[in-house]
Amino acid sequence: MKKMFMTLAACTVFALSACGGGGGESGDSADNGNTENAGGSVDAEAARSAYDQNCLQCHGQNLEGKNGPALAGRDLSQDHVLSMIQNGGAGMPDGLVSGEKAENLAAWVANQ
């Protein structure tokens, strides 16, 4: 229960301090196909699975934002997203996903 409260609090703070206006297109922007990024191709299925397990609670089913900011339709760099996943900041907890899973997730989110 404490961990869930801390995650919720972190996502709320992140939403309030890091949200830069978002405004994206409505609807399901999740891409289930493989896409290219600077480091190669993205395993969209694995990224979506990692997102659903670690990010959905704060960023919403369709990356529309919930307790955390919207991620869909924003111009987020892969490096910025990876840094947030690995290091946290602005209320987001660090280390929710690590290694290659974090890199794949960051590339996927940056392409949404």
N, C-alpha and C positions, 0 to 999 in steps of 0.2 A: 504494500500500500504506500509506504514511504517513497519507494522508487517511482511509482506511478505519479505521485504528487510532485516529486522533484522534476520528472520529465515534463509534466504538464506545466509546471511553473517556468521551466527553462524555455519551453516552446512559446509560452505567452510573452515572456520577456523578449525573446528573439523576434517575435512578431511585432512588438511595439517598437523595438529599437532598430531592427534591420530591414523592415519592409520599406521599400523605396517607391511604392506606388503601384506596383504590380499591374493592374488592369490588363488582363489578357483576354483571349477569346474564350467564350463560354463553350461548354461541351466537353467531351472526353478527349483530352489532348494526348493521352498516353499512347505511345507508339509501340506496338508489339513486334515490329520487325527489327532486323539488325540495321544499324546505321553506321556511317563512318565518322570517326573523330580524329583528332590529331595523333592519337596513339594507335590507331587501327580501328577495327570494328567493335561495336558494342553488342554484347549479348543481352538483348532487350528482355528476354524471358528471365534471365538471372537477375538483371537489374530491377525488374518489376517485382520479383519475389523479395529481394532485399528491401526495396522501397516499402512494400506491403508490411513486412515484418518490423521495420525500424522507423519509418518516416510517415506513414499514412495517418497515424494517430494525430499528428500535429499539422501536417501539410495537406491532408484530405485525400480522398479516393482518386480524384482526378488532378491532383497537384493544385487545386483551387485555393488552398489555404483553409485553415480551420483555427486551431490555436496558434499555429505558426503562419508565416507569410505564404502567399501564393507563390508557386514556383513555375507554373505554366505560363507561357507567353512573355516571360521576362528574358532580358538579355543577360544571362548569367554565364560567366566563363567557367569552363571545366576546372581550371585551377582554383577559382574562388569556391566552387561547390566542394571540391576535394578538400580544400583547407578547412572549410566549415565542418565537413564530415569527420576529418581526422582530429582537428584541434578544438572544435566547438567555438564558442564565442557569441557575444550578443545574446546570451541566455540559452543557446543551444548546447546540449551536453556533448562532450568529445567522445570519440572512440565507439560510436554506435555500430559502425562497420569498419573493417580494416583491410589492409592489403589490396590484392587485386579486385576483391569485391567492392571496395570503396572506390577504386579507380573506375571500374565499370559503371557503378552507380552514378558517380559524378559526371561521367561522359553522357550517360542516358538523361540525367536531369538537365544538363546544359543544352541538350537537343530538344527539350520539350517546349 
